[in-house]
């Protein structure tokens, strides 16, 4: 995992950048954090019953998820992936903080989130992988990690370790209409976490992500299970048009900034290009303790 060392001292900073509000004045009066409308009477009762039904279904779905091979705690440590018993409590706490902030942006239901580093090798893929693993800590939720970084994919190592290196991936799905979603969703070696590797490709093209098939794919994997949270590992914002396209499709976007590696002007320009309703915030990566 090339991003491993870069994320060793991660600290989450997911408060909306104050300069963004000043620069853009919150267009059309929209707030970053959606507010739930109040429910009364029978609506409250119906909502409560729905929640119970969804919880029961979620537990049943998760119970049916079987993993032929799971990584041991030691293997996860070597791979740089957090788990509930990780000795690196600072990393676990930071990832839980990130997870909690995202949950607060959408208290009801699940979401999809793009994780993108502002610059190449800034730690975005490492954050994506560990956010997905942290969501999977919860026995009532599942995580789906989608590899959409055509430039520096990371899942091939995990797939090889669990014997899934020849599995079809996202690009095969987008190019072959006969493939269904079930053909590209793979185990990850982590309980309650599934992944979609990028797959094999001959050329790099942003048209993969502007297609109707990709947009429908994102809807399908998110809406099939209410307890599934979709994390998209995208390319860096400064080197690829793909990242902005992916940001428009996901519910939220989290930017990863390597400590001392991005000027304020560059960060501001990237922030201004992202829909403020989708920008969840910024993670400062590898900040000295």
PyMOL commands that set and color helices and strands:
alter all, ss='L'
color gray80, all
select helices_A, chain A and resi 5-7+18-24+27-29+41-63+73-79+89-105+124-135+155-161+170-175+181-183+207-210+212-223+242-249+264-272
alter helices_A, ss='H'
color red, helices_A
select strands_A, chain A and resi 11-13+112-117+142-147+186-187+193-196+228-233+252-258+279-285
alter strands_A, ss='S'
color yellow, strands_A
deselect
rebuild
show_as cartoon
